[in-house]
Amino acid sequence: MKKEFIQAIQQAPKAVHPEGQLKLVIFDCDGVLVESEHVVGEVLGEEARKYGWNITGPEAHQLFSGVQLVDIEKEIERHVTTPLPLHWRKHTHDKIVQAMYHDIHKMAGVETILQTLKDFGIPYRIGSNSSLEEMDIKFATAKLTHWFEKDRTHSGCDMERPKPFPDLYLYAAEQEGVNPEDCIVIEDSDTGLKAAYDAGMVCILLRDLDKPAPNYKGLIRVQTLDEATNFIKDVLQTQKGVKN
């Protein structure tokens, strides 16, 4: 195991400690399971430009990764001179949903990590600020539907407080019947990272190492899902009572 992983484990919750036991992995959706945020960014960039905020799709992607439409609406209104139309959120949600039928791909290594968890008998769930409708379409377009059960997919839209609050991840753990400190979350956004950290869970951050990240204690940084898979396998193989 890499030296930096060992150092992070020492500061992380017990799910990744040799004397602990990993009981649940929770995946964010966009940027972790499917490549879809570029599509959302283009829609949001187009909407922002329509009302007078001149940002590109990639800039919108960077600004709004992991952020719900209610907060995106407020941010756009901060940069334009008139309020957005009354039904802007529904209109934009519908545009995003339609865009999800095209140009959505599975992340490299996603089926390998899911199969590895199945082989080790480790359950997994999904916790995303995307709506359940959006996730269903994304998984269908990326041909991943067969990996996910509907009652194990959870949306921040159904929470009173979505990410960056920890409620969504705490709910997923509660539904599994496990303690937060026995969970790993795999995230790519600062919003989701804060949610995982405040939930008291280990977070694996999937992001290029040359890109900045918040300095959370115990954060595990990887560049690919294959690295995350190898890290989880190493953890499981060191924990008592867990056998492949």
Backbone hydrogen bonds, N-H to C=O, Kabsch-Sander energy under -0.5 kcal/mol:
donor,donor_aa,acceptor,acceptor_aa,energy
6,I,2,K,-2.0
7,Q,3,K,-2.0
8,A,4,E,-1.9
9,I,5,F,-2.7
10,Q,6,I,-1.4
11,Q,7,Q,-0.6
11,Q,8,A,-1.3
12,A,8,A,-0.7
12,A,9,I,-1.0
15,A,181,E,-1.4
16,V,13,P,-1.3
17,H,14,K,-1.5
20,G,17,H,-1.5
23,K,182,D,-2.8
24,L,182,D,-1.2
25,V,123,P,-1.8
26,I,184,I,-3.1
27,F,25,V,-0.5
27,F,125,R,-2.8
28,D,186,I,-2.4
31,G,34,V,-3.1
32,V,29,C,-1.7
33,L,29,C,-3.0
34,V,29,C,-1.7
35,E,105,H,-3.6
36,S,34,V,-1.0
39,V,36,S,-0.9
40,V,36,S,-1.8
41,G,37,E,-2.7
42,E,38,H,-1.8
43,V,39,V,-1.8
44,L,40,V,-2.7
45,G,41,G,-2.8
46,E,42,E,-2.2
47,E,43,V,-2.2
48,A,44,L,-2.6
49,R,45,G,-2.4
50,K,46,E,-1.9
51,Y,47,E,-1.1
51,Y,48,A,-0.5
52,G,49,R,-1.1
53,W,48,A,-2.8
54,N,52,G,-0.7
55,I,53,W,-1.7
60,A,56,T,-2.4
61,H,57,G,-2.6
62,Q,58,P,-2.2
63,L,59,E,-2.4
64,F,60,A,-2.6
65,S,61,H,-0.8
67,V,64,F,-2.2
71,D,68,Q,-0.7
72,I,68,Q,-2.1
73,E,69,L,-3.0
74,K,70,V,-1.3
75,E,71,D,-2.0
76,I,72,I,-2.6
77,E,73,E,-2.2
78,R,74,K,-1.2
79,H,75,E,-0.6
79,H,76,I,-1.5
80,V,77,E,-0.5
88,W,85,P,-1.9
91,H,87,H,-2.5
92,T,88,W,-2.9
93,H,89,R,-2.7
94,D,90,K,-2.5
95,K,91,H,-1.8
96,I,92,T,-2.5
97,V,93,H,-2.7
98,Q,94,D,-2.2
99,A,95,K,-2.0
100,M,96,I,-1.4
101,Y,98,Q,-1.3
102,H,99,A,-1.7
105,H,35,E,-1.2
107,M,33,L,-2.4
110,V,107,M,-2.0
113,I,109,G,-2.0
114,L,110,V,-1.9
115,Q,111,E,-2.3
116,T,112,T,-2.2
117,L,113,I,-2.0
118,K,114,L,-2.0
119,D,115,Q,-2.6
120,F,116,T,-1.9
121,G,117,L,-0.7
121,G,118,K,-0.8
122,I,117,L,-2.7
125,R,25,V,-2.1
126,I,152,R,-2.2
127,G,27,F,-2.7
128,S,154,H,-2.2
135,M,131,S,-2.4
136,D,132,L,-2.5
137,I,133,E,-1.9
138,K,134,E,-2.7
139,F,135,M,-2.8
140,A,136,D,-1.9
141,T,137,I,-2.9
142,A,138,K,-2.4
143,K,140,A,-0.9
144,L,139,F,-3.3
145,T,139,F,-0.9
147,W,144,L,-2.3
148,F,145,T,-1.8
152,R,149,E,-2.0
153,T,150,K,-1.5
154,H,126,I,-2.5
156,G,128,S,-2.9
158,D,155,S,-1.5
159,M,156,G,-1.5
165,F,162,P,-2.1
170,L,166,P,-2.4
171,Y,167,D,-2.5
172,A,168,L,-1.9
173,A,169,Y,-2.1
174,E,170,L,-2.3
175,Q,171,Y,-2.6
176,E,172,A,-1.5
177,G,173,A,-1.3
178,V,173,A,-2.2
182,D,179,N,-1.9
183,C,180,P,-1.8
184,I,24,L,-2.2
185,V,202,V,-2.9
186,I,26,I,-2.6
187,E,185,V,-0.6
187,E,204,I,-2.5
193,L,189,S,-2.2
194,K,190,D,-2.3
195,A,191,T,-1.6
196,A,192,G,-2.5
197,Y,193,L,-2.6
198,D,194,K,-2.8
199,A,195,A,-1.3
200,G,197,Y,-1.3
201,M,196,A,-2.3
202,V,183,C,-1.8
204,I,185,V,-3.2
205,L,203,C,-0.6
205,L,220,I,-3.2
206,L,187,E,-3.5
206,L,204,I,-0.7
207,R,205,L,-1.0
207,R,222,V,-2.6
211,K,208,D,-1.8
216,Y,214,P,-1.6
219,L,216,Y,-1.4
220,I,203,C,-2.3
221,R,219,L,-0.6
222,V,205,L,-2.5
225,L,108,A,-0.6
228,A,224,T,-1.5
229,T,225,L,-2.7
230,N,226,D,-2.3
231,F,227,E,-2.2
232,I,228,A,-2.5
233,K,229,T,-2.5
234,D,230,N,-2.3
235,V,231,F,-2.3
236,L,232,I,-2.8
237,Q,233,K,-2.3
238,T,234,D,-0.9
238,T,235,V,-0.9
239,Q,235,V,-1.0
240,K,18,P,-0.9
242,V,239,Q,-1.5
243,K,241,G,-0.6
